[in-house]
Each structure stands twice: as C-alpha cells, then as structure tokens.
C-alpha cells in the first residue's frame, strides 16, 4: 500500500466520522486488512470493501457513497475524452440550438435505456460543457443548476412518451411504466451531475473543504430546530418505533416503582420459617396498566420544527398509552387532543390546529402564563397515574417563569420530564430559564432523534 493510499484512507475515515458515521479504530483497521485482499484497481470492489467494514446502518450509506466518490474519484479532470466524440466547449458555452437538440436527444435515450456507466460519462461531459463559469482570472466555479437548465431533462417527457407509445393507448399501465422509468432516469442524471460537480470543486478547493458541506447528517442526527420540511417528512418513519419504546419504558418504571397489595396468605406461609415473624412480606403483582400521558408542547415559531416533530410523536403515542392528552401553548394554552383523533391525517390535524387552537394572546412565548393557565383550566389532567412530558426551549421572553406552578404540577404527576431542543451550552443565555425549570423537572437536551432514543432508553 503506497503512502498516498494511506493518506487517502486516513482522510476518508476522518471525513466519515465528521459526517456522523461512527467508525471505530478497529473498524478502520478491518478496512485496511480488506484492502490487502482485493484488486485496488477495481474501484467498485474498493467501495464494497470499505462499505462492508465501515457502514453499519442503511441510513449511513448515502453519506458514505458521497464521501467515497470524493476521496476515490472515478476520473480526474482531463483524464478522459467526452463520450461519443462530444466536442469540448470553452467556458461561457455558446452551443448552437441544433447541437443542443442533439445533446438532449442523447440524454432522452439514456433516460430510457442507458446504463449507469453511460449516464455518468455523459454527465461528466455535460458538466465540462455547461457547468463551468469563470469567477475571475485563473479561477472557475462549477454548478449543477446550469447543466440542468441547459438540457432541461424534465421537458423531455412528452417527446419520450410520444416516441415510445406510438400506436399504443395512452393513460394506461404502459404510460405509467414509461413515466416512472424516465423520472428514475432524471434522478440518476441529477445525481451523476451533482457528483461530478463535487469532484471538480474538490480538485480546485481541496477534498476536505467540500467534504464538510457535501454530506447531510444521518437522519437520526438531523437537528430538530434546523430540520427542513423534507427532513420532517422522512422523520415520520422514526416516530412510531420511538412511541412504542417510550410507552414500554414508562410502563416498566411504573411496575418497578409500585408494589401491589399485600398477599396475606403468602406472607403468613413464609413467616413459618422465622417462627411466625413476617420478616419478608409478600405482595401481589400490580395489575397490568398502560400508562397515561400528558404532553405540554411549545408551539411557537422559534421551535416550529421541533414542535412539528413532537406533535408527530404525540399522534403516534395515542396508540400506545391508555390515555393521552396533548396541550399546545405560545403565551396561553389550549388542549389539542381533539385534532389528533385516530384515523385523522396528521398533516390535516396540524393545519387545523394552527387555524383553530387558542394558543396565542399577544404572540410572544410566555411559559409562566401558559403554565398558570394550564394549572387553572386543565390541572385535573395530571394525577398519580400520569407521566408529564414538557417539550420546549424554556425561553420565556423575560417573563415570570411560574416555578411554583410547575412544581405543583410535577408533584401531582407520577413522573415528569422536560425535553429541550437547544444545545446545553445555550441554556441560560438570553431569555432562557432552563436551569430554573430543570431544578423542578429533570431537563434533557433533545436536539435529534438519536438523543430522543437515548433519553427513552435511559428511562429503564
């Protein structure tokens, strides 16, 4: 193994760790051993060896592939000629309309019948032709959008359908099959263009620099406060397993924390061994009982993505607990359980909640007023069978925190927990009163699904 390959290996492993893919020292050494028994000239064998030794979860594979392509690129710029004799074009391409039509026709053929290798070669040529823009003397930038704008692959659908379905009925299974095939081909082309643009930027700016921004964190490490709408849509799949585990953990805590009624007969029988003295009283096992849950959720704009996820979690919890009551607040509180009845579409429920729920007076978050109104109007929701779960960043716009009210509520509940989506380092900064609330209700940093899962596991 040459020195350069060692450097590449070390840099690749470091980049994986920085991107959130856990790689231990032992796994890195396993990868080195795997490289000794494969043909290093076979790039896909190299990829497979690294993936087999370093990737443990399917969610980590997309980030791994992006980083692998950066650290072990398929080609270097200028190392291969464009496919099919496509001529090189200077920056600021002035392609003639008829030539552009020819390129679009070639792309249309690849969308329906091209191999992955052919698609990657064509994408490299198109990035070379359309993706380069001069940024100054001796400098150039590379962009995906200019390639997609020049070829507009999404506008090829009508022509492909007309050609493929000539003489056949439109609107049936055949058309849907062709549409799915073309859409999948467009996604392959977009991915190939993006990969080649990243490769060229890495050549110009350094692979370490582009690696830090090229890989999105694994889904379980996406921060709630920075989650996009697409992230939240993907996170829905994570909600139901977490809800089941949370219900199970709270039920276990209830069984461990509560004895059943005294079993007089077994106690007397056992006392015969100690001369009739009941040294070890026996108790009946408690009756099986699913826990009850009350959720208090900050629904203000500052934690909107976190609130969206926690409401998804609340919706899923409805099936796991004997009774769930959910309350949302900004500067006053309203019960939102009615919006999450079984069978209701969760997106429609959130839309209705935003329009109909009475959670806002003046529009600025006020935890103290919300807690007081909750205790006044819905205090009977919290009892000795109830687990109280509070979700929010504890930022109250410098208003009184109503600690005594929170202490009274927590004292009535069987268990009380607070999940805060902000990093712990930001607690007690600005208008945050996190530590004051944490002195009453145990507060846990919960910025992503991984931390939420760790909190649930820690309940046992």
SELUMLUM-98567 format. One record per residue (C-alpha): residue number from 1; residue in one letter; x negated, y, z negated. Coordinates in Angstrom, 2 decimals, padded with zeros to 5 digits. Layout:
N
NODE  pos  code  X  Y  Z
NODE  NUM  A  X  Y  Z
...
//
This chain:
460
NODE  pos  code  X  Y  Z
NODE  1  X  000.00  000.00  000.00
NODE  2  X  -001.58  003.28  001.11
NODE  3  X  -001.90  006.37  -001.06
NODE  4  X  000.75  008.24  000.93
NODE  5  X  003.31  005.48  000.36
NODE  6  X  002.59  005.54  -003.38
NODE  7  X  003.20  009.27  -003.42
NODE  8  X  006.42  008.80  -001.47
NODE  9  X  007.57  006.10  -003.86
NODE  10  X  006.89  008.21  -006.96
NODE  11  X  008.58  011.26  -005.45
NODE  12  X  011.59  009.22  -004.31
NODE  13  X  012.13  007.68  -007.76
NODE  14  X  011.78  011.10  -009.39
NODE  15  X  014.35  012.57  -006.98
NODE  16  X  016.80  009.76  -007.76
NODE  17  X  016.54  010.47  -011.48
NODE  18  X  017.01  014.21  -010.94
NODE  19  X  020.13  013.44  -008.87
NODE  20  X  021.69  011.48  -011.74
NODE  21  X  020.84  007.96  -010.57
NODE  22  X  019.42  006.11  -013.60
NODE  23  X  016.13  004.39  -012.68
NODE  24  X  014.03  002.84  -015.43
NODE  25  X  010.27  002.30  -015.31
NODE  26  X  010.86  -001.46  -015.00
NODE  27  X  013.19  -000.96  -012.03
NODE  28  X  010.63  001.27  -010.34
NODE  29  X  008.03  -001.49  -010.74
NODE  30  X  010.53  -004.04  -009.38
NODE  31  X  010.87  -001.87  -006.28
NODE  32  X  007.07  -001.81  -005.84
NODE  33  X  006.96  -005.62  -006.06
NODE  34  X  009.77  -005.85  -003.48
NODE  35  X  007.79  -003.67  -001.06
NODE  36  X  004.97  -006.23  -001.11
NODE  37  X  007.13  -008.96  000.43
NODE  38  X  008.89  -007.04  003.23
NODE  39  X  007.80  -005.62  006.55
NODE  40  X  007.31  -001.93  005.81
NODE  41  X  007.70  -001.13  009.50
NODE  42  X  011.35  -002.27  009.25
NODE  43  X  013.00  000.83  007.83
NODE  44  X  016.33  -000.83  007.03
NODE  45  X  014.50  -003.61  005.18
NODE  46  X  012.76  -000.90  003.17
NODE  47  X  016.12  000.72  002.42
NODE  48  X  017.62  -002.64  001.35
NODE  49  X  014.67  -003.41  -000.93
NODE  50  X  014.96  -000.07  -002.69
NODE  51  X  018.76  -000.32  -002.96
NODE  52  X  018.62  -003.84  -004.41
NODE  53  X  016.19  -002.82  -007.13
NODE  54  X  017.25  000.74  -007.97
NODE  55  X  021.00  001.11  -007.37
NODE  56  X  023.31  -000.40  -009.98
NODE  57  X  026.67  001.24  -009.22
NODE  58  X  028.53  001.78  -005.91
NODE  59  X  029.08  005.43  -006.85
NODE  60  X  025.32  006.00  -006.74
NODE  61  X  024.83  004.59  -003.24
NODE  62  X  025.77  007.71  -001.18
NODE  63  X  023.24  009.85  -003.06
NODE  64  X  020.63  007.11  -002.74
NODE  65  X  021.09  006.97  001.05
NODE  66  X  020.77  010.75  001.41
NODE  67  X  017.52  010.81  -000.58
NODE  68  X  016.14  007.75  001.18
NODE  69  X  016.65  009.45  004.56
NODE  70  X  014.78  012.50  003.25
NODE  71  X  011.82  010.64  001.77
NODE  72  X  011.61  007.99  004.51
NODE  73  X  012.93  009.76  007.64
NODE  74  X  013.64  007.70  010.77
NODE  75  X  011.64  010.04  013.01
NODE  76  X  009.55  013.17  012.82
NODE  77  X  010.42  016.21  014.91
NODE  78  X  008.91  015.94  018.37
NODE  79  X  008.12  012.26  017.92
NODE  80  X  010.76  011.02  020.35
NODE  81  X  012.36  012.26  023.52
NODE  82  X  016.08  013.02  023.72
NODE  83  X  018.21  010.03  024.78
NODE  84  X  019.25  009.63  028.36
NODE  85  X  016.96  012.37  029.62
NODE  86  X  018.82  015.22  027.90
NODE  87  X  016.58  018.23  028.51
NODE  88  X  015.15  020.23  025.64
NODE  89  X  016.68  023.68  025.19
NODE  90  X  014.99  026.71  023.67
NODE  91  X  016.33  028.43  020.54
NODE  92  X  019.39  030.54  021.33
NODE  93  X  020.60  027.87  023.76
NODE  94  X  022.23  029.15  026.93
NODE  95  X  023.77  025.89  028.10
NODE  96  X  025.79  026.16  031.30
NODE  97  X  029.51  025.26  030.99
NODE  98  X  029.19  022.24  033.28
NODE  99  X  026.23  020.94  031.25
NODE  100  X  028.16  021.40  028.01
NODE  101  X  031.07  019.46  029.51
NODE  102  X  028.69  016.63  030.37
NODE  103  X  027.44  016.52  026.76
NODE  104  X  030.99  016.49  025.43
NODE  105  X  031.86  013.63  027.78
NODE  106  X  028.87  011.69  026.49
NODE  107  X  029.99  012.33  022.93
NODE  108  X  033.52  011.15  023.78
NODE  109  X  032.08  007.85  024.96
NODE  110  X  030.10  007.45  021.74
NODE  111  X  033.17  008.17  019.61
NODE  112  X  034.96  005.13  021.01
NODE  113  X  032.19  002.71  021.84
NODE  114  X  028.77  003.89  020.71
NODE  115  X  026.53  002.10  018.24
NODE  116  X  025.21  003.77  015.11
NODE  117  X  021.71  003.96  016.61
NODE  118  X  023.02  005.66  019.77
NODE  119  X  025.05  008.09  017.68
NODE  120  X  022.01  009.02  015.58
NODE  121  X  019.84  009.57  018.67
NODE  122  X  022.49  011.77  020.29
NODE  123  X  022.96  013.74  017.05
NODE  124  X  019.20  014.39  016.84
NODE  125  X  019.18  015.72  020.39
NODE  126  X  022.18  017.96  019.72
NODE  127  X  020.62  019.38  016.57
NODE  128  X  017.48  020.15  018.55
NODE  129  X  019.55  021.87  021.22
NODE  130  X  022.25  023.68  019.25
NODE  131  X  021.30  023.61  015.58
NODE  132  X  018.21  025.82  015.61
NODE  133  X  018.33  029.56  015.01
NODE  134  X  015.39  031.93  014.78
NODE  135  X  015.04  033.54  011.34
NODE  136  X  012.00  035.70  012.12
NODE  137  X  008.55  035.45  013.68
NODE  138  X  007.46  031.84  013.44
NODE  139  X  010.48  030.89  011.30
NODE  140  X  013.63  028.98  012.15
NODE  141  X  016.71  027.74  010.35
NODE  142  X  018.79  024.66  011.07
NODE  143  X  022.60  024.47  010.85
NODE  144  X  025.22  021.77  011.30
NODE  145  X  028.10  024.12  012.00
NODE  146  X  026.53  025.47  015.21
NODE  147  X  026.29  021.91  016.59
NODE  148  X  029.90  021.16  015.72
NODE  149  X  031.04  024.48  017.15
NODE  150  X  029.18  023.89  020.43
NODE  151  X  030.61  020.40  021.00
NODE  152  X  033.96  020.66  019.13
NODE  153  X  034.41  016.89  018.80
NODE  154  X  037.88  017.29  017.24
NODE  155  X  039.16  018.71  020.55
NODE  156  X  038.20  015.54  022.44
NODE  157  X  041.09  013.51  021.03
NODE  158  X  043.66  014.40  023.70
NODE  159  X  041.36  013.53  026.59
NODE  160  X  040.27  010.24  024.99
NODE  161  X  043.88  009.21  024.38
NODE  162  X  044.83  010.12  027.94
NODE  163  X  041.98  008.03  029.35
NODE  164  X  042.26  005.02  027.04
NODE  165  X  046.07  004.78  027.06
NODE  166  X  046.59  005.24  030.81
NODE  167  X  049.63  003.19  031.79
NODE  168  X  050.44  002.28  028.17
NODE  169  X  053.14  003.52  025.84
NODE  170  X  052.21  006.48  023.66
NODE  171  X  053.01  006.72  019.96
NODE  172  X  052.67  003.04  019.15
NODE  173  X  050.10  000.87  017.41
NODE  174  X  047.60  001.23  020.27
NODE  175  X  047.55  005.02  019.94
NODE  176  X  047.18  004.89  016.16
NODE  177  X  044.28  002.46  016.56
NODE  178  X  042.50  004.75  019.01
NODE  179  X  043.10  007.79  016.79
NODE  180  X  041.62  006.01  013.78
NODE  181  X  038.63  004.91  015.85
NODE  182  X  037.98  008.43  017.16
NODE  183  X  038.37  010.02  013.72
NODE  184  X  035.91  007.50  012.27
NODE  185  X  033.52  008.28  015.13
NODE  186  X  033.78  012.02  014.45
NODE  187  X  032.89  011.42  010.81
NODE  188  X  029.89  009.30  011.88
NODE  189  X  028.73  012.10  014.20
NODE  190  X  029.15  014.75  011.48
NODE  191  X  027.17  012.61  009.02
NODE  192  X  024.42  011.99  011.59
NODE  193  X  024.15  015.71  012.38
NODE  194  X  024.04  016.63  008.69
NODE  195  X  021.35  014.00  008.03
NODE  196  X  019.16  015.30  010.85
NODE  197  X  019.60  018.90  009.75
NODE  198  X  018.48  017.93  006.24
NODE  199  X  015.47  016.10  007.69
NODE  200  X  014.37  019.16  009.67
NODE  201  X  014.83  021.52  006.72
NODE  202  X  012.77  019.11  004.61
NODE  203  X  009.99  019.20  007.21
NODE  204  X  009.99  023.01  007.18
NODE  205  X  010.58  023.70  003.46
NODE  206  X  009.47  020.56  001.66
NODE  207  X  011.43  017.46  000.80
NODE  208  X  011.55  018.25  -002.94
NODE  209  X  013.30  021.55  -002.29
NODE  210  X  016.06  020.18  -000.09
NODE  211  X  016.48  017.05  -002.23
NODE  212  X  017.65  019.13  -005.20
NODE  213  X  020.58  020.57  -003.24
NODE  214  X  021.34  017.77  -000.79
NODE  215  X  022.84  015.26  -003.22
NODE  216  X  026.04  015.79  -005.09
NODE  217  X  026.03  014.32  -008.59
NODE  218  X  027.73  010.94  -009.05
NODE  219  X  031.45  011.24  -009.66
NODE  220  X  031.17  010.40  -013.36
NODE  221  X  028.70  013.29  -013.81
NODE  222  X  030.66  016.00  -011.96
NODE  223  X  031.28  018.77  -014.48
NODE  224  X  034.97  019.42  -015.06
NODE  225  X  034.51  023.20  -015.08
NODE  226  X  032.85  023.06  -011.63
NODE  227  X  034.99  020.35  -010.07
NODE  228  X  036.48  021.11  -006.66
NODE  229  X  039.91  020.04  -005.52
NODE  230  X  038.28  017.13  -003.66
NODE  231  X  036.44  016.09  -006.83
NODE  232  X  039.67  016.12  -008.83
NODE  233  X  041.36  014.00  -006.19
NODE  234  X  038.55  011.44  -006.46
NODE  235  X  038.66  011.59  -010.26
NODE  236  X  042.24  010.35  -010.29
NODE  237  X  040.93  006.83  -009.81
NODE  238  X  038.92  007.17  -013.02
NODE  239  X  041.86  008.24  -015.16
NODE  240  X  043.82  005.04  -015.70
NODE  241  X  040.92  002.85  -016.93
NODE  242  X  039.97  005.63  -019.37
NODE  243  X  043.55  005.91  -020.61
NODE  244  X  043.71  002.17  -021.30
NODE  245  X  040.40  002.24  -023.16
NODE  246  X  041.41  005.27  -025.22
NODE  247  X  044.66  003.61  -026.30
NODE  248  X  042.82  000.41  -027.19
NODE  249  X  040.18  002.23  -029.24
NODE  250  X  042.72  004.25  -031.19
NODE  251  X  044.73  001.08  -031.91
NODE  252  X  041.57  -000.64  -033.20
NODE  253  X  040.83  002.29  -035.51
NODE  254  X  044.38  002.12  -036.81
NODE  255  X  044.13  -001.61  -037.57
NODE  256  X  040.76  -001.16  -039.30
NODE  257  X  041.88  001.85  -041.27
NODE  258  X  045.11  000.44  -042.65
NODE  259  X  045.86  -002.59  -044.77
NODE  260  X  049.11  -004.46  -044.57
NODE  261  X  051.40  -005.14  -047.50
NODE  262  X  050.15  -007.26  -050.43
NODE  263  X  050.56  -011.01  -049.84
NODE  264  X  051.54  -012.07  -053.38
NODE  265  X  051.58  -015.83  -052.76
NODE  266  X  048.09  -015.97  -051.23
NODE  267  X  046.74  -013.66  -053.93
NODE  268  X  048.04  -015.92  -056.73
NODE  269  X  046.76  -019.04  -054.99
NODE  270  X  043.31  -017.54  -054.59
NODE  271  X  043.26  -016.40  -058.24
NODE  272  X  043.36  -020.04  -059.44
NODE  273  X  039.67  -020.28  -058.56
NODE  274  X  038.90  -017.50  -061.05
NODE  275  X  041.07  -018.60  -063.95
NODE  276  X  044.15  -016.72  -062.79
NODE  277  X  042.36  -013.38  -062.40
NODE  278  X  043.18  -011.86  -058.94
NODE  279  X  039.66  -010.79  -058.05
NODE  280  X  040.31  -010.79  -054.29
NODE  281  X  043.84  -009.63  -053.43
NODE  282  X  045.15  -010.74  -050.04
NODE  283  X  047.12  -008.50  -047.69
NODE  284  X  049.44  -009.28  -044.82
NODE  285  X  048.10  -008.15  -041.44
NODE  286  X  049.74  -004.91  -040.32
NODE  287  X  052.44  -005.19  -037.70
NODE  288  X  051.23  -004.58  -034.17
NODE  289  X  051.96  -000.98  -033.27
NODE  290  X  050.91  001.09  -030.33
NODE  291  X  049.53  004.45  -031.46
NODE  292  X  051.30  007.74  -030.97
NODE  293  X  049.53  010.70  -029.39
NODE  294  X  049.94  014.47  -029.35
NODE  295  X  047.88  016.38  -026.79
NODE  296  X  047.23  020.13  -027.04
NODE  297  X  045.73  021.36  -023.76
NODE  298  X  044.26  024.76  -022.92
NODE  299  X  045.77  025.62  -019.52
NODE  300  X  044.05  028.98  -018.96
NODE  301  X  042.23  029.86  -015.74
NODE  302  X  038.80  029.65  -017.39
NODE  303  X  039.19  025.89  -017.83
NODE  304  X  041.61  025.21  -014.97
NODE  305  X  039.68  022.27  -013.51
NODE  306  X  039.28  020.70  -016.95
NODE  307  X  042.98  021.26  -017.65
NODE  308  X  043.85  019.64  -014.34
NODE  309  X  041.86  016.53  -015.22
NODE  310  X  043.16  016.32  -018.79
NODE  311  X  046.73  016.60  -017.54
NODE  312  X  046.00  013.69  -015.20
NODE  313  X  044.73  011.82  -018.25
NODE  314  X  047.85  012.76  -020.22
NODE  315  X  050.02  011.49  -017.37
NODE  316  X  048.18  008.16  -017.42
NODE  317  X  048.38  007.91  -021.22
NODE  318  X  052.17  007.84  -021.04
NODE  319  X  051.98  004.16  -020.12
NODE  320  X  049.51  003.22  -022.87
NODE  321  X  050.96  004.80  -026.02
NODE  322  X  054.21  004.17  -027.84
NODE  323  X  054.89  007.90  -027.73
NODE  324  X  053.05  010.77  -026.08
NODE  325  X  053.93  014.43  -026.43
NODE  326  X  051.90  016.97  -024.47
NODE  327  X  051.73  020.72  -025.08
NODE  328  X  050.05  023.35  -022.94
NODE  329  X  049.03  026.82  -024.02
NODE  330  X  047.33  030.02  -022.98
NODE  331  X  048.37  032.54  -025.61
NODE  332  X  051.57  030.74  -026.60
NODE  333  X  052.58  027.11  -026.40
NODE  334  X  055.23  025.06  -024.66
NODE  335  X  055.93  021.34  -024.53
NODE  336  X  055.11  019.99  -021.07
NODE  337  X  056.00  016.33  -021.67
NODE  338  X  059.14  016.75  -019.57
NODE  339  X  057.10  017.40  -016.45
NODE  340  X  055.32  014.03  -016.69
NODE  341  X  058.15  011.56  -016.85
NODE  342  X  057.39  008.05  -015.47
NODE  343  X  057.69  007.93  -011.70
NODE  344  X  057.05  011.65  -011.25
NODE  345  X  054.43  012.64  -008.71
NODE  346  X  051.60  014.14  -010.73
NODE  347  X  050.90  016.95  -008.23
NODE  348  X  054.57  017.98  -008.21
NODE  349  X  054.57  017.82  -012.01
NODE  350  X  051.64  020.22  -012.26
NODE  351  X  053.21  022.60  -009.75
NODE  352  X  056.48  022.65  -011.73
NODE  353  X  054.59  023.10  -014.98
NODE  354  X  052.74  026.14  -013.63
NODE  355  X  056.02  027.70  -012.49
NODE  356  X  058.34  026.77  -015.35
NODE  357  X  056.35  026.23  -018.56
NODE  358  X  056.33  029.07  -021.10
NODE  359  X  052.61  029.17  -021.95
NODE  360  X  051.75  032.82  -021.29
NODE  361  X  052.72  036.06  -023.05
NODE  362  X  050.03  038.56  -022.09
NODE  363  X  047.77  036.33  -020.01
NODE  364  X  044.67  036.15  -022.25
NODE  365  X  043.80  032.97  -024.15
NODE  366  X  044.65  033.14  -027.85
NODE  367  X  044.02  029.89  -029.70
NODE  368  X  045.14  031.26  -033.07
NODE  369  X  048.54  032.43  -031.86
NODE  370  X  049.06  029.23  -029.87
NODE  371  X  048.27  027.07  -032.92
NODE  372  X  050.63  029.08  -035.12
NODE  373  X  053.46  028.84  -032.59
NODE  374  X  052.82  025.11  -032.23
NODE  375  X  052.99  024.57  -036.00
NODE  376  X  056.13  026.69  -036.22
NODE  377  X  058.05  025.14  -033.33
NODE  378  X  056.63  021.64  -032.96
NODE  379  X  054.88  020.87  -036.25
NODE  380  X  057.07  017.80  -036.76
NODE  381  X  055.39  016.19  -033.71
NODE  382  X  052.30  015.49  -035.86
NODE  383  X  052.64  012.81  -038.52
NODE  384  X  050.80  009.95  -040.23
NODE  385  X  051.10  007.72  -037.16
NODE  386  X  049.84  010.38  -034.77
NODE  387  X  046.46  010.93  -033.16
NODE  388  X  045.98  014.63  -032.35
NODE  389  X  043.82  015.41  -029.30
NODE  390  X  042.90  019.05  -028.57
NODE  391  X  041.36  019.91  -025.20
NODE  392  X  039.79  023.31  -024.62
NODE  393  X  036.71  025.54  -024.76
NODE  394  X  037.57  027.27  -028.09
NODE  395  X  037.24  030.73  -026.52
NODE  396  X  039.93  032.93  -028.05
NODE  397  X  039.12  036.47  -026.84
NODE  398  X  038.02  037.54  -030.33
NODE  399  X  041.48  036.89  -031.81
NODE  400  X  042.00  035.35  -035.30
NODE  401  X  041.42  031.57  -035.00
NODE  402  X  044.17  030.43  -037.45
NODE  403  X  041.87  027.87  -039.09
NODE  404  X  044.27  027.20  -041.95
NODE  405  X  046.99  026.26  -039.48
NODE  406  X  044.68  023.87  -037.67
NODE  407  X  043.58  022.35  -040.97
NODE  408  X  047.21  021.72  -041.97
NODE  409  X  047.94  020.05  -038.62
NODE  410  X  044.83  017.88  -038.77
NODE  411  X  045.61  016.92  -042.35
NODE  412  X  049.01  015.56  -041.35
NODE  413  X  047.65  013.54  -038.40
NODE  414  X  046.12  010.10  -038.73
NODE  415  X  043.17  011.15  -036.57
NODE  416  X  042.24  014.45  -034.91
NODE  417  X  039.71  015.06  -032.15
NODE  418  X  038.63  018.06  -030.07
NODE  419  X  037.04  017.75  -026.62
NODE  420  X  035.17  020.84  -025.40
NODE  421  X  034.19  021.06  -021.68
NODE  422  X  031.42  023.62  -022.29
NODE  423  X  027.78  022.65  -022.87
NODE  424  X  026.97  022.61  -026.57
NODE  425  X  024.34  025.31  -026.02
NODE  426  X  027.14  027.74  -025.07
NODE  427  X  029.22  027.12  -028.18
NODE  428  X  029.48  030.17  -030.47
NODE  429  X  028.36  032.52  -027.69
NODE  430  X  030.55  035.47  -026.80
NODE  431  X  034.14  034.88  -027.94
NODE  432  X  033.61  031.17  -028.70
NODE  433  X  034.59  029.98  -032.20
NODE  434  X  033.63  026.37  -031.54
NODE  435  X  031.71  025.76  -034.76
NODE  436  X  034.53  027.19  -036.88
NODE  437  X  037.03  024.83  -035.28
NODE  438  X  034.53  021.94  -035.37
NODE  439  X  034.33  022.32  -039.15
NODE  440  X  038.04  021.43  -039.25
NODE  441  X  038.39  018.96  -036.36
NODE  442  X  035.41  016.93  -035.07
NODE  443  X  034.45  018.52  -031.73
NODE  444  X  032.72  016.63  -028.90
NODE  445  X  031.08  018.01  -025.79
NODE  446  X  033.02  016.59  -022.85
NODE  447  X  031.79  018.02  -019.56
NODE  448  X  032.32  014.99  -017.31
NODE  449  X  033.78  011.51  -017.09
NODE  450  X  030.60  009.90  -018.42
NODE  451  X  030.80  011.94  -021.63
NODE  452  X  034.53  011.23  -021.95
NODE  453  X  033.85  007.50  -021.61
NODE  454  X  031.09  007.75  -024.24
NODE  455  X  033.49  009.54  -026.60
NODE  456  X  036.08  006.78  -026.13
NODE  457  X  033.51  004.05  -026.73
NODE  458  X  032.37  005.83  -029.89
NODE  459  X  035.84  005.61  -031.42
NODE  460  X  035.41  001.92  -032.24
//
